[in-house]
Amino acid sequence: MRSQHLVTALLSVVILTPAVASAQARVEVSGFGGWTISDGVAGDGVRALDGNIYNAIDIKDAFSWGFGVGFNVSETTEVGFLFNQQMSTLGVEGTNTVEIGDLNVTSYHPYFAYNFGEQDAALRPFILIGLGATSYGSVPFTRSGFSGETGGDTQFSTTWAAGVKYFASPNVGVRISATWTPTYITSEAGGMWCDPYWGCYVVGDSKYAHQFHLNGGITFRF
């Protein structure tokens, strides 16, 4: 998993290097916190040792925090990097609901943003899209006298955001945003598709876990 994190970090550096090289770039550093609404994924039912059948993995809604670094390479264009971590809980659902343990969900996203209005305006709405990865931490557990560890995986994800920045002074402002982060988990056979030229083949059904972040924080502009 460490190697995957390293690849993500290197990717961020490669993407951001052209922006940093521009001597005219203005830097914005933000710290934020808020609430994340999460959902897991559903699949085929599995009968566990307790006799119940479980068919869904659930990630509980919870507090999240993060930070961002952005470089304004033009009047409206910004590139940067976002880090976010949700302090959640992992559970399974089916004929019974079981809470397994604490789970950290961490995302890393280089991003491109468009800021509306003039660069020195006090109020600046923005939209943002990022490509990166989301990491699900390992969860230690003890059930029926058996101890173990589950989870621990990193998957490709995107992030989409809209919000507003308000600068009460030229260098300090507040930032409020709503963000959606879908993360690819796996694919299952979704059925058959047939056409007269290529014949019939299995169509995959991709499974995604979703996070909806509502957060606010402080932005420093240099």
N, C-alpha and C positions, 0 to 999 in steps of 0.2 A: 504493500500500500504506500510506503514511503516513496518508492520510485515513481508511482503515479502522481503523488503530490509534487515531486520534483519536476516531472514533465509539465504539469500544469503551471508551476511557477516559472519555468523557463519559457513556456509559451507566452506567458504574460509579459515577460521581459522583451521578447522578440517583437511582440505587437506594439508595446509602448515605446520602444527605442526611437522610432522615427519622430514620435511626438516630443520626446524629451530633447532630441537633437535640435528641435526648433527653438532658437533662443527667445522667440517672441511668445512662447506658450505661457499662459497664466495657470498656476496650480491651485486646485481646490482639494482640501483634505476634510473628510467628513467622518464623524462618529455618530452612530444611531442605535436605537433600540426600539422594541415594540412587541407585537403579538403575531404569532404565525399560526394560521389555520392549515392543518395538514391532513392528507389522506394517504392510505397505503395502497395495496393492490390485492385483488381477489384472484383465486385460482381454483384448481380442483381440490375437493375435500380430502383431508388426510385424517385417518383415525389415530388418535394419540393413545398413550398408555392409560390415560384416565377414562377411556371409553368414549370420549366425545370426538366429534368430527369438526375439524377446523379448516376453513376455506378462505380466510382473509388475514392479512397482516395489517395492523393498525398502528399509525404513528399519531400520538396525542397532540392536540393543540397546546402550544406552550410559548413562553417568552423566548425572544431571539435578540441577538445583538450583532453589530458588525461595524465595518469601516470601509471607506472608499477613498481612492486617490484618482483625481481626474486632471487632464491637461487640455485646456482650451486652445486648440490649434487654429481656430478661426473665430470670427464673431459669434457663430452659433454652434460650431462643431466641437465635440469633446470626446476624447478617448481616455480610458482608464481601467481600473481594476477594482472589483468589489469582493469583499470577504463577508460571509454571514454564517452565524452558528445558532442553531435552535437547540435549546436545552429541553429535550422531549423525553417521552417514555414509549417503549415498544410493547405492543400487545398482540394477541391473536384472537380471532373471533370465529364463531360458528355456532354449534349447539351449546357452547359455553363461551364465556369471555374471560381471558386470563391476561393479567399484566405480567410481563416477563422481567423488565428492569429499565433503568435509565438509559437513554440513547441520545447521543449528540449527532445532529445532522449538520454537516459543514459544507458550504459551497464556495467555489472559487470561480469568478467570472471576469475575464477581460471584456470590456464593453465599448460600445459606440453610443453616444447620446447626442440629441439635438436640443439645444436651448433656444427658447423663443425670446424675442425682444433683443434690445441692445446689450452689449457685454457688460456695461457698467450700470444697468438698470437695477433698481432695488428688488423688483419682483420678476422672477424668471421661471416660468413653467418649463418642464422638460419631459422628453420621452427617451427611453433607453432600451437597448437590446444587448444581451451578452451571451457568449458561448464559452462553456467551460466544463466543470465537473462538480458533482455532489458526492460527498463521502458519508456513509452511514457507519458510525462507530460500532465496535464490538460491545456486546451486552453480556456480562456474566450472570448466571442464573443458578438457582437451586430448586429442584422439583422432585418430590417423592424420594428424598435422600440422595439424589443424583445432582452433582455440580458440573457445570460446563460453561461454554461461551458460544454465543451465536452472533450473527451479523458480521460487520467488518467488510465493507465493499465500497468501491468507488465507480460511479457511472457517469456517462455523458449527460449534460443538462444544458438547458438554455434559461435565460431569465429575461423578463419583460417588465418594464416599469413605467409609471407616469407619476409626476409629482410637481412640486413647486419649491423653489428656493427664495427666501426673502432676506435681504441684507439690510439690517438696521444701520450698519456702518459699512464703509467700503471693504472691510476685511473680515467681518464676522456676520454670520446669518444663521437662519434656521432652515431645516430641510424636512419636508413631509412627503411621503411617497407611498404608493401601493405597488406591490411587486408580485408577479406570478412566476414560479419556478417549476416547470415540469421536468422530471428526471426519468430517463429511460431505464427500465428495470429488466425486462425480458420479453420474449416473443413466444406465443403459443400458436398452434395450428388453429386457424379461425374458420376453416371450411374449404370448399373446392370452388375454383373458378374455371369456367370452360369457354373457349372461343373456337371458331371454325378453322383457324390457322395454326394455333399452337397447342391445341388439345386442352386437357384438364390438368390442373396443378393445384397444390395446396397453397392457400393464402394465409400469411402470418397475421396474428392479432397481437400488436405491440401493447405492452403494459407499461403505464407511466404512474409514478407517484407524484403528487402535486403539493406545492406549498404556496400559500397566499400570505404575503407579509404586509402588515400595516405598521409603519414605523415613522419615527421622527427623531431629529437630532440636530447637531450643530455643525456648521460648515465654516472653515477658515479659508479665506481667499488671499493668495499672495501674488 
